[in-house]
Amino acid sequence: MLTARHTTGWYPLLFATASVGIANSVIFSLLSDLQDRYGFTDTGLGLIAGTGFLVGLIGQVLLAPLADRGHSKALLLAGLAAAVTGSVLFASADSLVLLVIARCVVGLSNSLFLPAARAVVISISDTGVAARLGTLSGVELAGFVTGPVIGGLLVGPTGLKVPFLVAGAFALGGAILLAPRTLPQPPVSTTHRLAFDLLRLPRIRAGVLLGVALFLPVGFYDATLDRFLTDLGASNALVGLSFIAYGIPFALFATRGGRLADRHGALRVGATAVIVVAPLTGVYGFLGVPEFIVGLSAVEGIVQAMGVPAAGALIASAAPVGRAAAAQGLGGAASLLCGAVTAYMAGGLYQSVGARGMFLVACGGMLALTALAVWQSRVAAHAERRHDAV
């Protein structure tokens, strides 16, 4: 039986996945420094963070189906090239406009790379899909939280340019390692449609809604966590530590979380994760000690490691043959749309209602979306029972 470890490109794929995460996240521990240097408002924080999500969601809808037509390897390498290019643009930017442009290019790397990577991982074997998606998600997030650490540690001694160049070097290394490797090819689809038609399937809708629920707080975190912790007196190093405190537990437990979804059902595991995570998110605004927030983020990382692979597995199980990348791209695009909306909202909410109000909004949104996901799953089960009865 073919397994991930028997796939020659498995470990280069994981490294490349982490490097894309680094390139996309290094800016998040530097936002307050960039704001102080270039003098833009808190709304600019949301503009930088949200634009990356917006570009990513458009790209995932338009580009992910190409992986189902035999171009998965090309998409992976194009994503790494965009990560390198965007990192260089960040290093050379000297205004809010240029920072937003750089964020667009880096955001494109996500939409090129991640749906194709997930489709490749799904196609390795029919069994253990959630566990492999969990490993990929864990590595992705490990890279994503390493970026702010790199930024937080390097900005003091080296300035604002070097952290971005280091992030670009990781992406370049990922491309060099991955380019010569042979990867499994997802089943080729004969359809040239975008992924929107998949939303007619209730189980796809359930998986998308569950993924969005789990992703909803990310836009708030990315746009305002640096500002929030800095306002509480945290140093750049502690801001970076807050990301890694979340990411290390996630990376360590994501494969186990995927196995739980394989064993006990993706919807059950994912919905349980949201029920635990949502109140934790609401609590952040009531904490005034940065170290407490860092500690709570580690707990959240463990619970999210149970939920995120489950959402991906729920979408994978519902996707028609040959539409794996399109389905994963649809789920990713919906999550990024949510991230873009919440990131654009975050700066204004932080100014108007403060951290408490902002994080309570996130808590309520997560619970509402999960309730909709459970409802859609029941709609699917009812339709299947009626079909079997006929």
RACOR-V677008 format. One record per residue. RES is the residue in three letters. SS is DSSP state (~ for helix, > for strand, _ for the rest). PHI is phi in radians with two decimals (999 if undefined). OMEGA is omega as a letter, one per 40 degrees, with the letter a starting at -180 (* if undefined). Layout:
res->{RES RES}
ss->{SS SS}
phi->{PHI PHI}
omega->{OMEGA OMEGA}
This chain:
res->{MET LEU THR ALA ARG HIS THR THR GLY TRP TYR PRO LEU LEU PHE ALA THR ALA SER VAL GLY ILE ALA ASN SER VAL ILE PHE SER LEU LEU SER ASP LEU GLN ASP ARG TYR GLY PHE THR ASP THR GLY LEU GLY LEU ILE ALA GLY THR GLY PHE LEU VAL GLY LEU ILE GLY GLN VAL LEU LEU ALA PRO LEU ALA ASP ARG GLY HIS SER LYS ALA LEU LEU LEU ALA GLY LEU ALA ALA ALA VAL THR GLY SER VAL LEU PHE ALA SER ALA ASP SER LEU VAL LEU LEU VAL ILE ALA ARG CYS VAL VAL GLY LEU SER ASN SER LEU PHE LEU PRO ALA ALA ARG ALA VAL VAL ILE SER ILE SER ASP THR GLY VAL ALA ALA ARG LEU GLY THR LEU SER GLY VAL GLU LEU ALA GLY PHE VAL THR GLY PRO VAL ILE GLY GLY LEU LEU VAL GLY PRO THR GLY LEU LYS VAL PRO PHE LEU VAL ALA GLY ALA PHE ALA LEU GLY GLY ALA ILE LEU LEU ALA PRO ARG THR LEU PRO GLN PRO PRO VAL SER THR THR HIS ARG LEU ALA PHE ASP LEU LEU ARG LEU PRO ARG ILE ARG ALA GLY VAL LEU LEU GLY VAL ALA LEU PHE LEU PRO VAL GLY PHE TYR ASP ALA THR LEU ASP ARG PHE LEU THR ASP LEU GLY ALA SER ASN ALA LEU VAL GLY LEU SER PHE ILE ALA TYR GLY ILE PRO PHE ALA LEU PHE ALA THR ARG GLY GLY ARG LEU ALA ASP ARG HIS GLY ALA LEU ARG VAL GLY ALA THR ALA VAL ILE VAL VAL ALA PRO LEU THR GLY VAL TYR GLY PHE LEU GLY VAL PRO GLU PHE ILE VAL GLY LEU SER ALA VAL GLU GLY ILE VAL GLN ALA MET GLY VAL PRO ALA ALA GLY ALA LEU ILE ALA SER ALA ALA PRO VAL GLY ARG ALA ALA ALA ALA GLN GLY LEU GLY GLY ALA ALA SER LEU LEU CYS GLY ALA VAL THR ALA TYR MET ALA GLY GLY LEU TYR GLN SER VAL GLY ALA ARG GLY MET PHE LEU VAL ALA CYS GLY GLY MET LEU ALA LEU THR ALA LEU ALA VAL TRP GLN SER ARG VAL ALA ALA HIS ALA GLU ARG ARG HIS ASP ALA VAL}
ss->{_ _ _ ~ ~ ~ _ _ _ ~ ~ ~ ~ ~ ~ ~ ~ ~ ~ ~ ~ ~ ~ ~ ~ ~ ~ ~ ~ _ ~ ~ ~ ~ ~ ~ ~ ~ _ _ _ ~ ~ ~ ~ ~ ~ ~ ~ ~ ~ ~ ~ ~ ~ ~ ~ ~ ~ ~ ~ ~ ~ ~ ~ ~ ~ ~ ~ _ _ ~ ~ ~ ~ ~ ~ ~ ~ ~ ~ ~ ~ ~ ~ ~ ~ ~ ~ ~ ~ ~ _ _ _ ~ ~ ~ ~ ~ ~ ~ ~ ~ ~ ~ ~ ~ ~ ~ ~ ~ ~ ~ ~ ~ ~ ~ ~ ~ ~ ~ ~ _ _ _ _ _ ~ ~ ~ ~ ~ ~ ~ ~ ~ ~ ~ ~ ~ ~ ~ ~ ~ ~ ~ ~ ~ ~ ~ ~ ~ ~ ~ ~ ~ ~ _ ~ ~ ~ ~ ~ ~ ~ ~ ~ ~ ~ ~ ~ ~ ~ ~ ~ ~ ~ ~ _ _ _ _ _ _ _ _ _ _ _ _ _ _ _ ~ ~ ~ ~ ~ ~ _ ~ ~ ~ ~ ~ ~ ~ ~ ~ ~ ~ ~ ~ ~ ~ ~ ~ ~ ~ ~ ~ ~ ~ ~ ~ ~ ~ ~ ~ ~ _ _ _ _ ~ ~ ~ ~ ~ ~ ~ ~ ~ ~ ~ ~ ~ ~ ~ ~ ~ ~ ~ ~ ~ ~ ~ ~ ~ ~ ~ ~ ~ _ ~ ~ ~ ~ ~ ~ ~ ~ ~ ~ ~ ~ ~ ~ ~ ~ ~ ~ ~ ~ ~ _ _ _ ~ ~ ~ ~ ~ ~ ~ ~ ~ ~ ~ ~ ~ ~ ~ ~ ~ ~ ~ ~ ~ ~ ~ ~ ~ ~ ~ ~ ~ _ _ _ _ _ ~ ~ ~ ~ ~ ~ ~ ~ ~ ~ ~ ~ ~ ~ ~ ~ ~ ~ ~ ~ ~ ~ ~ ~ ~ ~ ~ ~ ~ _ ~ ~ ~ ~ ~ ~ ~ ~ ~ ~ ~ ~ ~ ~ ~ ~ ~ ~ ~ ~ ~ ~ ~ ~ ~ ~ ~ ~ ~ ~ ~ ~ ~ ~ ~ ~ _}
phi->{999 -1.23 -2.15 -1.03 -1.17 -1.41 -1.46 -1.08 -1.63 -1.05 -1.25 -1.04 -1.12 -1.13 -1.10 -1.09 -1.06 -1.07 -1.17 -1.14 -1.07 -1.06 -1.08 -1.38 -1.99 -1.00 -1.21 -1.27 -1.66 -1.96 -1.06 -1.18 -1.17 -1.13 -1.10 -1.15 -1.31 -1.80 1.27 -1.55 -1.42 -1.08 -1.07 -1.11 -1.05 -1.15 -1.11 -1.13 -1.16 -1.22 -1.11 -1.08 -1.12 -1.10 -1.11 -1.07 -1.21 -1.10 -1.11 -1.16 -1.18 -1.43 -1.79 -0.98 -1.04 -1.09 -1.15 -1.36 -1.91 1.69 -2.00 -1.09 -1.12 -1.09 -1.15 -1.05 -1.22 -1.13 -1.11 -1.15 -1.10 -1.15 -1.13 -1.14 -1.08 -1.10 -1.13 -1.14 -1.11 -1.03 -1.13 -1.71 -1.25 -2.43 -2.74 -1.07 -1.06 -1.19 -1.12 -1.15 -1.08 -1.07 -1.13 -1.04 -1.16 -1.16 -1.07 -1.11 -1.05 -1.10 -1.25 -1.28 -1.51 -1.20 -1.07 -1.13 -1.09 -1.15 -1.12 -1.08 -1.12 -1.09 -1.34 -1.07 -2.80 -1.34 -1.85 1.19 -1.09 -1.12 -1.12 -1.20 -1.09 -1.11 -1.06 -1.09 -1.10 -1.12 -1.20 -0.99 -1.28 -1.03 -1.16 -1.10 -1.49 -1.24 -0.97 -1.07 -1.14 -1.01 -1.10 -1.13 -1.40 -1.62 -1.11 -1.12 -1.36 -2.05 1.65 -1.45 -1.45 -1.05 -0.98 -1.19 -1.18 -1.13 -1.06 -1.10 -1.14 -1.08 -1.13 -1.11 -1.09 -1.07 -1.13 -1.11 -1.26 -1.46 -0.94 -1.45 -1.51 -1.67 -2.07 -1.03 -1.73 -1.01 -0.90 -1.49 -1.64 -1.62 -1.47 -1.97 -1.40 -1.27 -1.41 -1.06 -1.11 -1.18 -1.19 -1.24 -1.55 -1.04 -1.21 -1.11 -1.05 -1.10 -1.13 -1.11 -1.11 -1.14 -1.09 -1.12 -1.03 -1.24 -1.52 -0.88 -1.21 -1.07 -1.06 -1.11 -1.08 -1.10 -1.42 -2.21 -1.10 -1.04 -1.12 -1.07 -1.20 -1.11 -1.13 -1.49 1.75 -1.31 -1.46 -1.03 -1.12 -1.22 -1.06 -1.07 -1.12 -1.09 -1.21 -1.29 -1.12 -1.38 -1.32 -1.10 -1.03 -1.04 -1.08 -1.25 -1.85 -1.14 -1.11 -1.12 -1.08 -1.10 -1.12 -1.05 -1.14 -1.08 -1.51 -1.94 1.85 -1.15 -1.15 -1.08 -1.18 -1.14 -1.15 -1.08 -1.06 -1.13 -1.07 -1.47 -1.25 -0.99 -1.12 -1.05 -1.08 -1.12 -1.30 -0.89 -1.17 -1.65 -1.73 -1.92 -1.93 -0.96 -1.11 -1.14 -1.12 -1.08 -1.12 -1.17 -1.13 -1.16 -1.10 -1.06 -1.05 -1.12 -1.22 -1.08 -1.13 -1.39 -1.50 -1.09 -1.09 -1.10 -1.10 -1.11 -1.19 -1.10 -1.16 -1.07 -1.21 -1.66 -1.28 -1.11 -1.03 1.49 -2.11 -1.08 -1.18 -1.07 -1.16 -1.16 -1.13 -1.10 -1.09 -1.13 -1.14 -1.10 -1.13 -1.19 -1.06 -1.08 -1.09 -1.13 -1.08 -1.21 -1.17 -1.13 -1.31 -1.04 -1.05 -1.16 -1.13 -1.08 -1.25 -1.55 -2.03 1.38 -1.11 -1.06 -1.08 -1.09 -1.28 -1.19 -1.05 -1.07 -1.03 -1.11 -1.11 -1.07 -1.17 -1.13 -1.15 -1.19 -1.05 -1.14 -1.10 -1.09 -1.06 -1.15 -1.12 -1.20 -1.04 -1.12 -1.11 -1.12 -1.11 -1.19 -1.15 -1.11 -1.13 -1.16 -1.16 -1.27}
omega->{i i a a i i a a a a i i i i i i i a i i i a a a a a a i a a a i i i a a a i i a i i i i i i i a a a i i a i i a i i a i a a a i i i i i i a a a i i i a i i i i i i i a i i i i i a a a i i i a a i i i i i i a i i i i i a i a a i i i a i i a i a a a i a i a a i i i i i i i i i i a i i a i i i i i i i a a a a a a a a a a a i i i i i i i i i i i i i a a a a a a i a i i i i a i i a i i i a a a i i i a a a i i i i i a i i i i a a a a a i i a a a a a i i a a i i i i a i i a i i i i i i a i i a a i i a a a a i i i i i i i i a a i a a a a a a i i i a i a a i i i a a a a a a a a a a i i i i i i i i i i i a i i i a a i i i i i i i a a a a i i i a a a i a i i i i i a i i i i i i i a a i i i a a i i a i a a i a a a a a i i i i a i i a a a i i i i i i a i i i i a i i i i i i i a i *}
